[in-house]
């Protein structure tokens, strides 16, 4: 089996796992309390509560025309993995529905207990907990799907169309689309709490998704601005003490106009204090800039892509 085939298999397994979390987030927490974090998942609740169409099928009803429109207007940018993500997310939303759990006699005691307390079939009797849990799980699910080069369709498609046809930025396009959906749903259900929780949910899910996609910053990129006479010694110490390479950039002081070198290296977080000691011992007047680095591909580091 070649590398390309292995990667495709891994991608579909990853998209499937993400779709399972996507379905759980909506079925167990968000849909029961009508929490709509924008997107097609949010719009599907209108069909679910007003027309009693299962949420997963509602997602397909709304997604498929958007997918076909995207293929026509944007070409093959939204390919087979997007279609698979759309179908998988919809299928798992219905598979993990509370109705099915009751039918299969899974966690029925807890579900019935919460129903007696709220009159809502869900996995909690607290709307705040439902919103938070749904946001986190949804964020993880979407992040995993994106990580394995998939998509759940939804607002990705109108956002891409808006970007291409109107020239809006990604952030502006998403804000416009998601906010419009959230406001529409809150007006239809006439519940102000939904509006507040939906925007909170959107924020949390987006942050979690970004964290899954990019990862927590496990390494740091450090710029060291020092006098030329200290450059060689700092490079030598970093190599000897930390076993890290150093890249040298040619620069010019904006105030003095003097030419100087800027050293750059990438190190683990735990090595930051050691680096500070090295630089301070050699040049107390040096200038350090320390940035978060989310992924590194190269000697001495294992990329998240390969994990």
Secondary structure, DSSP 8 states (H G I E B T S, - for coil): --HHHHHHHHHHHHHHHHHHHHHHIIIIIITTTT---SHHHHHHHHHHHHH---HHHHHHHHHHHHHHHHHHHHGGGS-HHHHHHHHHHHHHHHHT-HHHHHHTTSSHHHHHHHHHHHS--SS-S-HHHHHHHHHHHHHHHHHHHHHTT----THHHHHHHHHHHH---HHHHHHHHHHHHHHHHHHHHT-HHHHHHHHHHHHHHHHHHHHHHH----EEEEEEE--HHHHHHHHHHIIIII----EEEEEE-TTT--EEEEEEEEEEGGGHHHHHHHHHHH-TT-EEEEEEE----BTTB--GGG-
